[in-house]
Structures are given as C-alpha cells and as structure tokens.
Amino acid sequence: MNCRSCGQPLHHVVVDLGEQPPANRYLSENQLADPRNEPRFGLRVLVCEACWLVQLADSNRSEDMFTPDYAYFSSYVQSWVDHASRYVDMAVSRFGLGPHSFVIEAASNDGYLLQHFVRVGVPCLGIDPAAQAAAAAEEKGVPTVIDFFGRDTADRLCAERGAADLILGNNVLAHVPNVNDFVDGIATLLAPDGAATMEFPHLGRLLAETQFDTIYDEHFSYYSFGAVRDIFARHGLTLFDVDKLPTHGGSLRIFAQHAESGPHAISPAVENLIAEETSQGLFELDTYRGFGDRVASICDAFRTYVAEQKENGLTIAAFGAAAKGNTFLNTCGIGHETIDFVVDDTPLKQGRYLPGSHVPVVTEQRLRESKPDIILILPWNVKAEIRRKLAYTREWNAKLVTFIPEREIA
C-alpha cells in the first residue's frame, strides 16, 4: 500500500487490531444469525516514514459506511452541541460573518452545528452522505446536500452557489479515504479571502494515552499537525492558526487560508505545535514502536477485571453505544456473555445489537430497573457528562468504570 498523502510505499506497522465489523453498523435481531450481515475488515495501522501520516492499511469503503440507516447523530451528545454553539459564536466574531456570508460544512450530520448559524442569520449549507442524518438537519432548518465532499462536489457547488467565506469540518478529515481530493475541494470552494477550519483527534494524544479505540473502519487516517500541514500546503493552503481542544480525548482545530491571498497573519501557535510534536517524537519511527504492546496490556487488564467481577457474582452493563466502544470490546474479545446490555439515547440504535460483541442496545429505563453493579462507560471522552447523568446510580452503589486513557473506577 502507498501513503494516502504523499504516495510513498508503507512498510511500518503501528498496531494490528485484527479483523472487525463496521463500527457503526448496528444489527437487528434478525440479522444476528447471518454472518453475511456483518462483514469484517482489517484494522492494521501503518505510519508513513516520508510524511508521517498514520493510516489504515485495509478498511471498509466509505460509500458502504454512510448508508441511509447510518446511526450516528451528533445532536444526542449535548456537550458536543454546546461545543458547536461556541464555535459558531467564535467564527461569527473572528471572521465577521453575517447575512452577506456563506458557510459550508462538510459532514454536517444532523445539523448539530449549522443550526446555530441559522439561528444568527448566516446563510449556510450542509453536505453529508447519510440520508437520515441529512433529513434530521433539514428539520432543523439546515439546507443539506446528500453527497460526499471532494473536488467534484466543490466544483459543482462553486458553479451553482459561489465560493464560501467559511468551510468547516468537524471529525471528518479522519473519515476521508482520499484526503488530497478532499483538501483540493476545500481549496476549490474557498473564497480568496475565506477561511477553513477542521477539527480532528490529535495523533499525539492517541499515542501518549494509547487511545486505540479511536481506530475503526471509518477512520482512514490519524493526524499530527505536521502531517496535516503538509497536505494542505500541497493544495495551496496555509495553516495560519491552531487550537488545542479537549474534545474526543484531545483534538486540534486548524485554521487554513489560501497561501497567496489569505489575509490572516500566521500565529505563533503554528510553529510552537510543530516544535512540541518534534519533541514528542512524532517524526521519528521509534515513537510508534511498542504501541501494540500497550494496547495488549490494556486489553489484558480489562479482561482480568471483568472476569473477577463475574466470578464475584456482579452484574455488568455499559453506557454509550459508541463506535469507539465497539473497537474496545471487539479488540478485548468481550461480548454479550459478559456485558448484559448497553444504554444509548439514540433511537436508531435502541432495540439493535452492537457489531461484533452483539450486546443489546436498550433505553435508560432498563438501567434503572436492573440496577447493575458495574457500568462501563464506553465513550470515555464524554465521561464527565455521563457521570453527571448517571449520578442516581449511586443509590445502589454502582461503579462507573473506564479503561482508557487509564483505568478509573468511580
């Protein structure tokens, strides 16, 4: 395989999580019996020694992932909706956006973010391939095109609607199999004095905290700031600022503009982060060795923990039917024999089963009725929000447990 960014041959494996089913394909009871409903794809991660992009060697095709029944809706995580609202306030102020402006979001999902631009009267358009999510966005008043974003889509939109003053994408860059086509689309559609922002989990945090559960079939690439800066520069875009964010276990928000016509001065944060990544060793092969051993240690510890709890007669449930939780459970080899159920607020997931582990997804009422002794928080990146939500489980002394980025029992 050649690198998705620079095209150089790939030789160095960071970790191999084996073959796993699509992380967001939740099964009905009728689908459980037929393995053809659950194809598996390799989760083998490699690093490019030429440009330092970390990427999957083998994965599901993007057109097979975001089917009409794609079950991830951003609006069911309130902290994420609040994060989106703060972003809109920042963008309106920083870039002087108003009724005269035009904002486009790639992978706009159910309108969780663009609804806030609608609220303040800034014209906007969402682009998303998942039909049900797009329909939910339209119900919020967010005009949405059902499509993948790339150069062809950008050419069409530019001809039909004109250039965009702001292009944004939150947690989409990792989902793009052809990152050069995606970034070329941004360069094509962005106005000469416009800005683009992208948010994505930071590779530095993934490595430092062994966040292996963020690896799944939808995530083709895992970015350092240095690697993503090189990709944008290849398409005539300069990164003029970067923010560190707490979201998704530690993310970056990059700010891009046309290299020749962009009006923004380069922030010192750009070179400061490059220096930090250099110090962390993100541009050295030795840094990536040993990651697989750390993954194995976490899985061993989790398997030992749940085995001990079951031997003591305790019941175990989970909260949050998140894609990262599916990677975690399937890598550890823990399924419905050990975990009784998982609670999730998303109606499309309720009444279905987790891919691979086949743990049933239920409503929160089941949690209140069965009162499990241990509740495993799968989306650990929003554990603070979940713990507040589950404060009532203290009534029966339930333990709330996470194993990434570290073992924590509260």
Buried (B, 14 or more C-beta within 10 A) or exposed (E): EEBBBBEEEBEEBBBBBEBBBBBBBBBEEEBBEEEEBBEBBBBBBBBBBBBBBBBBEEBBEBEEBBBEEBBBBBBBBEBBBEBBBEBBEEBBEBBEBEEEBBBBBBBBBBBBBBBBBBEEEBBBBBBBBBBBBBBBBBEBEBBBBBBBBBBBBBBEBBEEBEBBBBBBBBBBBBBBBBBBBBBBBBBBBBBEBBBBBBBBBBBBBBBEBBBBBBBBBBBBBBBBBBBBBBBBBBBBBBBBBBBBBEBBBBBBBBBBBBBEEBEBEBBEBBEEBBEEBEEBEBBEEEBBEEBBEBBEEBBEEBBEBBEEBBEEEEBBBBBBBBBBBBBBBBBBEBBBEBBBBBBBBBEBBBEBBBBBBBBBBBBBEBBEEEEBBBBBBBBBBBBEBBBEBBEEBEEEEBBBBBBBBEEEEE
